[in-house]
Amino acid sequence: MVDAVKAGVMFTKHPTTGADISLIEAAWGLGEGVVSGNVTPDTYEVGLNGKPESVRIASKETMYIRGKTDKTIVEPVPANKKTARVLSDEELKKTHNLGPVIQKHYRPPQAHD
């Protein structure tokens, strides 16, 4: 696991509508909180041009971090980050642009049932 300051999940196609946009969810700290559904992430819909079409900023109350003994711990999000946007437009574009590279490597979009 990467000792991240911010992390999340990206879908290269909208998982609900199938639209050709990237859906990116991100929160402060490790990705474990986003993947487990235990934190409420910011949600970004990014168009084919790499620009955000929709940005929903969540009130982020807790974050997962790597503790001193390398165990994951949950702590409160600092007050100045609770309603702060996690990813900038530039970070969204870079993340979105990685999607086709990853998808080409793994072939079809990865999904689970």
LINWO-V160405 format. One record per backbone hydrogen bond with DSSP energy under -0.5 kcal/mol. CO is the residue of the C=O (numbers start at 0). NH is the residue of the N-H. E is the energy in kcal/mol with one decimal. If there is no record, write none. Layout:
BEGIN
{{CO,NH,E} {CO,NH,E}}
END
This chain:
BEGIN
{{1,3,-1.9} {4,28,-3.3} {6,26,-2.7} {8,24,-2.8} {10,22,-2.3} {13,17,-2.3} {18,13,-2.4} {18,20,-2.2} {21,23,-0.6} {21,45,-3.0} {22,10,-2.7} {23,43,-2.9} {24,8,-2.2} {25,41,-2.9} {26,6,-2.4} {27,63,-0.5} {29,32,-0.8} {30,34,-2.7} {31,35,-2.4} {32,36,-0.7} {32,37,-1.2} {32,38,-1.5} {33,36,-0.6} {38,40,-0.8} {41,25,-1.8} {42,55,-2.9} {43,23,-2.9} {43,45,-0.6} {44,52,-3.6} {44,53,-1.5} {45,21,-2.7} {46,49,-2.4} {50,46,-2.4} {53,44,-2.5} {54,56,-0.5} {55,42,-2.5} {55,57,-0.6} {57,59,-0.9} {58,60,-0.7} {60,76,-2.3} {62,74,-2.6} {63,29,-3.1} {64,66,-0.6} {64,72,-2.9} {66,69,-1.9} {70,66,-3.4} {72,64,-2.8} {74,62,-2.6} {77,80,-2.4} {77,81,-0.9} {78,81,-0.6} {80,83,-0.7} {81,59,-2.9} {87,91,-2.4} {88,92,-2.3} {89,93,-2.3} {90,94,-2.5} {91,95,-3.1} {92,96,-2.5} {93,97,-1.0} {94,97,-0.7} {94,98,-0.9} {95,98,-0.9} {95,99,-0.6} {96,100,-0.6} {97,101,-2.5} {98,102,-2.9} {99,103,-2.4} {100,104,-1.7} {101,105,-2.3} {102,106,-1.1}}
END
